[in-house]
Amino acid sequence: MNRSEDGRSGVPPRPRAGEAARRSRPRAGESAGSRPRAGDSERPRAGDLAGVGAAMSADAPASGAHRSAGSRGAPRSSVPRPDPGQPLTATWDPPAETDLDHEGFVATYGWRAYAIPVLAILTVVLLVLTVRGGSADGSADKPSPDEGRDTQVAKESAPVGAPTVQIAEAALPVGALPPGGHFTRQAKKSFHVVPVKTSKKIGRGAQEYTYTVEVEDGLIATDFSGDNAFATMVDATLANRHSWIGGGKVSFKRVGAGQSPNLRISLTSTNTARELCGYQIKLESSCFYPPTNQVLLNEARWVRGAISFDGDIHSYRQYQINHEVGHGIGYAQHEPCKQNGKLAPIMMQQSFGVRNKDIMGLDPQMDANPALSCKPNPWPFP
């Protein structure tokens, strides 16, 4: 009886060998949703798989065309193809290429369809910030001065950075010295150089500034943690890439006693700082004193910091070094807050406040918006 006769007699046609196994796998182009899932009632049972294996074994000679010429005639394994719906299995036939429209793309990739463009945009933003030297906290692109550096500032005869007007202490409440540890009011007005073990250049700027680290004789070591701790802080601050070397214009090299440094970074008593920097305003300040090439750091501020830094003594010391060294390398003018809520410029008088209205009285010629307020910042290039 042939196949057509079976059909006419009402008897369902008998499947050919191997047909059951081929029906169990999706054809090219079928969607994943048409596959039986794990746990579906249509998933073949163990007995069914055995039958499929037997059918495939019987069908082996008919499929010999798929073998290479070198293997023609060799017996074919009767291992059945696994159901593609089973866990940890892959489809035997590659899916046909399809063109996904927008809805199909979203249906296929879900939330990842939206995450990919968002991540691409964030990557571009971070690259721009890195190239421009900005930061993600909203700081200004160029909070440090980039023009007007006076390389002949060392020839000045008056202190640089000291207040030049008479202002009552009550008019600068934020500039008051915070409570804190002990400091020396009157020392000996002579200085000793802290020894340096190695002398090496830091930074790549063409203009090199040599410097010594000095401490006024008569200061109490336990008040400021000692000579070595002070010198270490100065060295680490100037060597930081956010300090003045970050601009690429200057470099520094620490030298020992007996040299003729460009800068003498000196920790001084309160009265010595007042004598050399001036005391027009009755507040503790620091300055650069050109006649002796001294970057004078007032010990009272070194120990207690400033109200504007809200108790962050470490950051204030970095600011104190960078600000006064800034005067020493030619940035004689002070700057106001330029953008509300941004990091303060390093040459802003942050010891007396980070709001323009707090510091404008110190520099009557300053052109600034009194409504602007910045955040404390210890670095030229944050």
N, C-alpha and C positions, 0 to 999 in steps of 0.2 A: 504493500500500500504506500502510495506516495503521499507527500505532505499536503497537497491540494485535496486529496481524497479524504484525509483526516478532517480537514476543515469542513467539507461538505457533509460529512456524517454527523456533525454536531459534537464531535469529540475534540476538546481543546488540544491544540498542537503541542507536542512534546518539545521542550526547549533543547536546543542543540548543546552539545558538550561545551562547557566554558562560558555559555551565555549568562548563567546566573551570576558568575563572578564579575562579568563585565557590566552587568546591570547594576551591581552593588556600588560601583565607583562613579563619580560625577564625570560627565563629559566635558570637554574643553568649552569654556564660556559659561558653564552653569554657575549660578551664584552660590556663595557659601551657605546661604540660608536654606538651600534645598537639601543639604547634607543631613543625615540623621545625627542627632546629638547623642552624647553619652547619656544613657539612661532611658532613651526613647524606646517605645515598644517595638519599633521596626528594626532595632539593632539585632544582627544575626546572633543566634545562640551557638553554643559549642558544637551541637550536632549539625547545625547548618554549615558551619565552617568546614566540617569534615566532608560534607557533601560537595562543597565548592572545591575543596582540594582534589577530590576524586574526579570531578568534572574537568578541572584544569589539566589533570594528568592525562585524561583521555583526549583532550584537545591538543596535546603537545605536538604531534606531527604536523597538524595544520598550521601551527605558528612557527614552523621551522624557518620560514622566510625571513624572520627577524634576526636570525643568527648570522654571524659573519661566515664568509666562505670557508675559513679555516676551521670552523667548528661544526660545519654541516654534517649531519648524521650522528652527532653525539647526543646521548640522552639528555633531556631537559629536566631540571629539578621540578618536583611537584609541589614546592612550597607555595601556598596561596598568597595572593596579594592581600595586604591588610586593608580592612575597611577604613577609608580616609576619615571617618567620623570618630575613630578611636583615639584616645589620648596618646601623645608622644609618637604620632605617626605623621608622615608627610604624604601628600598626594603623589601618585605615580606619574600622572600626566601634568605637565605645566599648564597653569591657567592661561586661557587665551587673553591677548592684549585687549584692553577695553579703554575707552575714553571716559574718564570720570568728569561729570559736570560738577558744579558747586555743591549741590545737595549730596551727590554721591561721594565727593571728597570729604565733606563734613561727616557723613554717615560712616565712612570707612575709618577716619582718623580721630573722630570725636574732638575732645578739648585740645588735642595737639594741633588741630588745624588752625586754631587761633593763637596758640602759644608760639608757634614758629615765627610769624611776623613780629610779634611783640619782642621776642628775644633778639631778633635781627636789629630792631630799632634800638634796643638798649645797648647792644654791642657797638653800634655806630656812635651813640652818645658817649660811651666810656672812652672810645678811641679819640673823639674830639677833645674831651677833657684832658686826656693824657698828653696829647700833642700840645695843647694850649697851656698846660701847666696848672690848670685849675683843679678844684677838688669838688667832690660830690656833696659837700655840706653847705654849698651856697656861698663859699668865700669868693672874694673878688679875684679876677684873673691876674691882676698885677697889683697886689697890695703893697709892694715895696716901691720905693722911688726908682724910676728908670731914667731920669733926666736931671740935669742940674748938679752933678757931682763936682765939687770943687777939689781938685787934686792938690791945690796949694793951701789947703786949710791949715796945715801945720805951721804956716808962717803967721797965722793970726796971733795977736797978743792978748786977746780977751778969751775967756772961757766960751766954748761952743756948746749950745744946748741948755745953758742956764737961763732961768727966767730973767727978764730985763725990766720988769715993771713992779711997782709996789702994789701988792694985793693983800688985803686982810685975810688972815687964816680962815675966818668964818665964811668967807666967800668961796672957799674951795673945800667943802666938807668931805668930798670923796678922796681928796688928796691927803687927808690926815693919816698919820702912821698907825696901822692896826696894832692892837695889843699883841704881845708875844714875848719872845726870849730877850735875854740881856744882850746889850751891845755897849761898846766903849765910846764914850763921848769925847774924851781927849786922849790922844796918844802922843807919840814923840815927833811926828812930822818927818821922820826918816823912814826909808823903806829898804827891805832886803829882797833879793831875787830868789824865787823858789827854784832850786836846781832842776835841770832837765836832763833826762837820761839819753834820749835820742832827739836829734833835730832833723825833721823832714818836712818837706813842702806838702801842704794840703790844698787841694783845688788845682785847677788848670788855668786860671786867669793869668793874663800876661803881666799885670802889675802885682808884684809880690810885696807883701807887708810882713816884715819881721816883727816879732813881739816878745816881750818878757812877761812873766807873771810875777807880781810883787805884792807884798803884804806890809802894811805900815807897822813899824816897830811899836810894841806896847799893846797891840790887840791881844785879847785873850783867846787862845786857840779853841777852847771848848765852846766858845760862843758861835763860831762859824765853822766848826768841825776840823780846823787845822789847815796848814798850808797846802798839804798834798791834795786834800779834798777840794779846796778852792781851785787849785791848778787843774785838777782833773776835770772839773766842771767847765772851766774856761776852754780847755782843749777840746773836749767832747762837743761843746756848743759850736765852736768855730769850724769843726770838722764835719758837722752835720750838713747834708746836702740841702737842707731847708734854710741854712744860714747864708752868709754873704757869698760863699763860693758857688752857691746855686745859680747865681746870675752869670757866671762865666767870665766876669771882668777882673776879679781879684783872686789872689791866693794868699795863704798865710804860712809862716814858718816860725816856730818858736825857737828862741835862742837863749843861751844862758848869760850869766853875769859877765861883765867885761866887754859886751858887745854894744853897739849903738843902734838899738831897735827903733823902728818907725813908731811903734806903739808900746807903751808901758801900761799894761792892764793891772791896775792897782786897787786893792781893797783898802779903804781908808776909814778912819774914825769920823764921827759926825762933825766935829769941829773943824777938822782938816778939810772935809768936803765943803763945809760952809765958807771957809776962808778962801779956797781956790775957786769954787763954783759960784760963790755969791749966796746971799741970804736975804734977797729982797722980799721974797715970800717966806713966811715962817713955816715952811714945810721941808721935809728932808728930800734932797734931790741929788743927782749925780750929773757928771758932765765930762766933756773932753777938754783938757787944759793944754793948748798948743805949746806954751813956753817950755814945758817939760815933757811934751809928748805923752802925757798921762791920760789914760782912760780911767777916770776916778769913779769907783763903785762904792757908794755910801754903805757902810756896814749895817747901819740901822735898817735900810731897805733890804739888804741881803738877808738879814735875819728875819725880818717881819713881813716883807713883801708889800703889797698894796691892796686896798679895799676892792679895787676893780677886779682883781684876780681871785677874789673870794676864797682866800686861804690856800691857794695853789702856789706854794713857795717855790717849788721846782720850776714851774713854768715862768714864774716871775723872774727868777734868776737868769733864765735863758733870755727873757726879754731885756733885762738890765744889761746883760753883756752885748747882745745884738744891737740894741738901741744906741748905746754909748760908743761902741766900735763903729757903728754907722756914722756917727759924727766924726770919728777919727779918720775915716777913709773918704770923707768929703761931703757927706749928706748933712749939711749944716742946718737946713730948714726943717721945721716941724710940719706935720701934715694933719689935717682933720679926718674925721670919719667921712668916707666918700659915698658909701651905700648903706642904707639902713638895714640893720640886722646882719651885715657881713662882718668878716674878720677885720679888725682894726689894722691900718697900715703900721708897719714896725716903727716908723718915725713919728707916730702919734704919741703924745705925752700920756701914756697909759698909766703912769704912776699917779696921775691926778684925775683920771677918769677916762671912760671910753665913750662918753656922750659929748658932742660938740659944745653944748651949752656949759659943760663943766670946765672945758679947757680953753675956750675962746678968749677969756680974759687974760691968759698968759701971753698970747700973741695978738696984739691989737690989729696987726696988719693981715691976719689970716682971713681968707675969704671962704666962709663955710656956712652951711645951713645948720642953724642951732637945733633943729628938730631931729637931726640924724643921730642914731646911736649904733655903735658897733659892738662886737664881741671881742674880749681880750685875745691877743695873738702875740706869741713870742718870736715869730719867724719872719724874715724878709721874704722868703719864698715858700709859704706853707703848702 
